[in-house]
Amino acid sequence: MSTPANTAETRQDRYDRGLEVLTRIDGEAGQRVVDSLADISPELGHQIVAWGFGEIYRRPGLAPRDRQLVTLGMLTALGGCEAQLDVHVNAALNVGLGPEEIVEALLHSAGYCGFPKALNATFVAKKVFAERGLLPVATD
């Protein structure tokens, strides 16, 4: 029985490809998330890198900045995702979104997610902006 050529790719190949994307988008924050899973669920860390970033984030259909806008909106809508919002607000800045655009996206989410979720997300963004020396944010 012959095997298709693409099955020669190893588990490590997929992880390495995902790690390159993760590092480019999330910097050190993404690696810290993966490292924090090492003693409880290294497989979850592997899947986040190999599948989440090696397969999904590297797809050509959306630019990295657009993927981050979508991610910020979904994490805001879910609520209770403040730790992930922290990582993704940083990632949004890393891929070229400005603080004003992030604030505007979170303000926009209030109409669809409600004020409490939009407030929680905005406070996460404020924390990240403060850590990166980006406050005050100029908005209209």
Buried (B, 14 or more C-beta within 10 A) or exposed (E): EEEEEEEEEEEEEBBEBBBBBBBBBBBEBBBEBBEEBEEEEEEEBBBBBBBBBBBEBBEEEEEBBEBBBEBBBBBBBEBEBEEBBBBBBBBBBBBEBBBEBBBBBBEBBBEEBEEEBBEBBBEBBBBBBEEEEBEEBEEE
